Amino acid sequence: MASPSRFYSILFNKCPRCHEGDFFVSKSAFSRNFDKMHDHCPHCGENFMPEPGFYWASMFVSYAFFTIWSLLTFFVFVIWLEVDLDYFLIGLVPSIILLTPYFFRMARRTWLTIFIEPAPKQPSGLPETARS
C-alpha cells in the first residue's frame, strides 16, 4: 500500500509524520473543543508544539484559505451564475463564520506539515524489530 501524502494528513486530521495519529483531540471542527491539540502524536510521538508561538504564522495560512474561499465563491456565484453582489455578500458572511473553526484547524495542520518530513516508507518484508 502506498504511503499517504502530506495532503492526506492536512485534510484528515492526521500526524504529518506517521499519517496515523490524530492532530487535534476532537475529530470534529465543530465541537466545543475544536482548538484543543495533542502535544505529541498519540501514535509516533512527534512533537506538535515545536516552540512557543509556532502557530502564530498559521494565521497567514488561514487568511489564504479564506481568500481562496471568497474568490472561488465570487467567481461561481457572481461571475458564472450572475447572482446579485448584495445577495452574494449576504451569503458569504455566514459561510465565512461557519468555516472559521475548520480553516483554523486546517491552517495549523498545514503550517506544521511544512516543517515536518514524513516518516520514510518501511519495506514490508522485514520483521518489526528490523525496521527500527
N, C-alpha and C positions, 0 to 999 in steps of 0.2 A: 504494500500500500504506500502511496506517495505521502510524503510529509506535508502537513497543512501549511499554507502560506502565511505570511505576516498579515495579509488582508483578512484571513480567516480569524486570527486572534483578535483583530480590531473589531470585526463585526459581531463575533460570538462571545465576547467577554472572557477570553482565554489569555493565559500567560503568553507573552511574546517569545519566551524561550522554549518551553516544552509544548505549548498549544493544548495543554490538558487542564491545568489548574485554573480556577476562576479568578478573575482580576478583582471584581467587586464582590462584596459579601452577598448582596441581594441579586437575584437573577434578573429582576425587572427594573427598568429605568424609571418606572412609575410607582415605586413603593416608597414608603415613608423614609427609609434609609438608603435612598438611591445613591448617595455620595460616599458611603462607607466602603473603604477599600481594605483588602488584606495587606498587612505589612510585608509579607513574604508569600510566594506562591505555595498553596497547600500541597502541590504535587512535587515540584522540583526544588523549592526553597529559594527561588530567585527573589532578590530584594526589589520590592515595588516602590520603595521610598529611598532613592539613591542619596539625596541630600535635602536639607530643609529648603523650601521654596522651589523645589524642582518643577512643580506643576504650574507655576505662575505663567510660564511660556505657553502652556496649553490653551490659554485664553486666546492666543492668536490663531491656533488651530481651530478652536471653536468659532471664532469670528469668520474664518474661511468657510466652515460648514454652513453658517447662517447666510453668508454671501452667496454661496453656490445655490442654496435652497431658494433664496429670494430671486436670484436671476433665473433659475430654472422655472420656477412657478410664474414669473413675469412673462417669459417667452412663451410658455404653454398657454396661459390664460389670456394675457393681453394681446400678444402678437398673433398667436395661432388661432385661438378661439374667439378673439376680439371681444373679450369681456371689458366692460367699462372700468377705467382705472380706479374709480372710487370703490366699486364692488370688490375689485382685486385687493385693495389695501384693507378693506374691512375684513376680508377673509385671511389675509396674510398675517395680521397681528395675532389672532388667536392660534394660528398654526405655529408661529414662532414661539409663543408662550408654551404650547403643548410639547414642542420638540426640545425645549431647553434642557430637561434632565437627560434626554437621550444624547444630544450633542455634547453636553458636559462630560458624560461618561466616555463617549467615543473619542473626544479630543484628548482626554487623559491617556486612554489606551494607545492612541496614535502617537502621542508625544513620547511615551516610554518605548514604544516599538521602534522608533527611530534610533534609539541609543542601545538597544539590546539585540545582540546577534542570536538567531535561532540556534538551538542545540543541533550539533551535527547528526546526520542520519546514521543510525547504527545498522551494521549488517545484520540481517535477520537470521543467519545461520549460526551465529555464535551463542554460546550459553550466556546467561545473565551475568555471571561473575567475570567473564572475559570482556564484556562490554565496558566495564567501569575502569 
